[in-house]
Amino acid sequence: MTPIERAKQQVEQAKARYQALLARQNAEERKKDTRRKVILGGLLIDAAGKDEQFGRVIDELMNRISRDHDHKAFEGWRKPEPDKP
């Protein structure tokens, strides 16, 4: 193998390592983003069970759902309601 061929192979391997690192970083960012969404969603649902204001926020957000696939995730689900005194 000539020095040029060896250098070309090293460049290709470095590119592959770089792409793998980018993919790993992007996957980690997506995981973090999903976790943040789950945590915020849980907090919002919990807050709706304690305060009508948050229940109205959930109603507004539910009205913004446009995809049928997303609507199906909420079939049969009822948002929590605060206890009435």
Order of alpha helices (4+ residues) and beta strands (2+ residues): alpha-alpha-alpha
